[in-house]
Amino acid sequence: MNAMNLISSLSSPMGMSATAYEAYSDALKELSKFKKELDLAKDNTMLLDEMQTYCTLLVGEEDPYLIDLTEQCKSGHQQVATLESRVKELTAMVGKGFPMSDGPFVQGLDLALQSFHVHRQQYHSGAFVGNHAHKSLQPSNVDTLCESLPNTAQQCSPSLLSDTRTVCEKGSVCASSAHDTAHDTAHDTAHDTAHDTAQDTALDLLVIMK
């Protein structure tokens, strides 16, 4: 599997287990669908009510057409009530949102981390420490992490594609800089330690020679 295919598979929601985010996403889609159905049902019911009022003035209450129209009005109002109940239920579900950890971007990043054997440790509150931090800042791993964002956006929310590409570019530059700084700091620390040790050793030798 080449690098781009790996990144794509890591970011794909299809590779994720069922999450609160997926339940939220499904509820959001259903809500949009039922709102449209509710608007249409309301319009149809309003027309039926107007026709019923008009026909009542023209024909007797026992007229077969008026009886049938009355039943249609009753059915229409029942449908509106059912749809309103469903819309209310879905609105409440969507209003609860979902934990950030269940979001596709966070899961995509976690899977990207796992691809190079880095796992956020619960006993460090999900922080990166020691070798994990060093490994995550390797150039190729930084690319994997950054590319997971636009790839996830492409599949989950194309409207965010431009923003995630910008974040990806900035993240790559910042991470690369952080890696270089960490490397230079480690090198300088090792050099200073070696220098101080050598200096202390030389002083000790001078004392002994006296």
N, C-alpha and C positions, 0 to 999 in steps of 0.2 A: 504494500500500500504506500503510495507516494505521500509527500508531506501535505499537499493540499487536500487529498482524499481523507487523510487522517484528521486534519482540522475540521473538515466538513462533517465527518462522522461523529466527532466529538461534540460538535455544536448542534447536531440534529436532535430536535425534540423527540423524534421517533425512537431514539436510543435511550430515552429516559423512562424511568418507571412513572406510574401515575402519581401526580403531585397535586397539591392544593392549587398550584398555578393552572394546571390543566382543567381542574374543576371550575376555576374562575373563568378561564378562557371559554369553556363550553357554555357556561351560564351567560357570558357576555354575548355570545353569538345567538343563543336562544332568545335572550332579551330583545335583541334587535329584530329578530324574526317575529316574535309575538307582538311587539309594539306595532309593526306594520300590519299584522293581521287584526289587531285591536282597532287601529284607525279605520281600516276598511270595513270592519264589522259595524263600527259606530256610524259611518257614513250610510251604509246600507240600511241599518235600522232606522235612522232618521228619515230616510226616504220612504220606508214602509209606513212609519208613523204618519207622515204627511199624507200618503195615499189613503191610509185608513180614515183619517179625519175628513178628507175630501169625499170619499165614497160614502161615509156615514150621512153626509148631507144630501146625497143624491139617491141612495137606495135604502131600503129597509134593513133592519138589523138581521133579518132572517135570510137576506140575500146570500146565496152560496159563495159568490165571489168575495163578499165582505167577510164571511165566516173564515174562508181560507186565508184571506189577508190578515185577519186578526191572529190566526195561528202562526203565520209567518212573523208577525210582529213579536209575539210572545217568544218564539224560538230565537229571534234575533237578539232580544234583550237577555235571554239566558246565555247565549253565546258571548255577548259583551261582558256579562258578569264573570263567566268562566275565564275569559282572556284577561280581564282586569285582575283577577285573583292570581293568575299565573305570572303576570307582569310584576305584581307586587312581591311575589315570592322570589322571583329572579332578581329583582332590584335589591332585595335584602341580601341575597347571596353575593351579588357583585359588590355591594357596599362593604362587605366584610374584608374584601381584598384577599391577599395571600401573603404568607411569610416571605421575606426577601430571599431566604435560602432556597425556596422552591421555584424562584424565577428562572427562566430559561438561560439568562445571561450568567447568573451565578452558577447554575449547574453546568453550563458549558465551560466556564472557567475551571470548576472543580475537576471535570473530566479531562480538561487539558493538562492540569497539574498531575493528575493520576497517570497520564500518558508518559510522563518522565519520572514517575514513582515518587511524587511529592504529595503528601496527605496532610491536611490541616489537622493538627492534634487538638483534641478537646481539652486536654489538660493544660494547654497553652492558650485557651480561649480562642482557638482557630488562628492563632498568630503563626508567623513563620520565624523559626529560630535556627541558628547554626547552619548546618549543611543544607537544610531545605532552602534557606534564603539564598545561599550561594548558588545552589543548583537552579533555582527559579530565575536567577539573573543571567544565566548563560544565554548568549545571543540567540541560539536556535530555539531555546525554550521560551524566551521572551517573545519571539515571533509567533510561536504556537499559541501563547496566551493572548496576544494582541489580536491575532487573526480570528480567534474564536468569536470575538464580538461582532464584526461585520457579517461573518458567516451565520451566526445565530439570528441577527437582524434580518438577513436575506430570507430566512425561512419563517421567522415568527412575526416580524414587524418591519416590512420593507421601508416604511416611512422613516424609520430610525437609521437607515443604512448610512446616509451621509454623516450623521452625528457619530456613529460608531467608528466609521473610517477615520474621522478626525481624532477621536480618542485613541484609536489604534496607532496612528502615526505619532501622536504626542507621547503615548505610553512607551512606544518602542524607543524613542529618543531619550526619555527620562530614565528608563530602565537601563539602557546602554550606558548612560552617564553614571548611574548609580553603581553599575558593575565595575566600570573603570575606576571610580572613586574608591570603592571597596578594595579593589586589587591594589591600587596605589597606596592606600592606607595600610593594608596588610604588609606590603613590601617595605614601606617606610618604618613601620613598627618593628618588623623583623631586623631591619638594618640597624635601627637605634638600639635595640636590645643587644644585638651582637657587639656593637660598638661599646656600649656601657659595660658589658661583660668582659670584653677584652681589656678595657681601661681598668676595671676593678682588679682583674687578674694581674695586670702589670704592676699596679700599686702594691698588691699583696706580695709579689715577687721582690719588689724593692725593699719592703719591710723585712722580708726573710733574709735578704742579702745583707742588710745592715746587722 
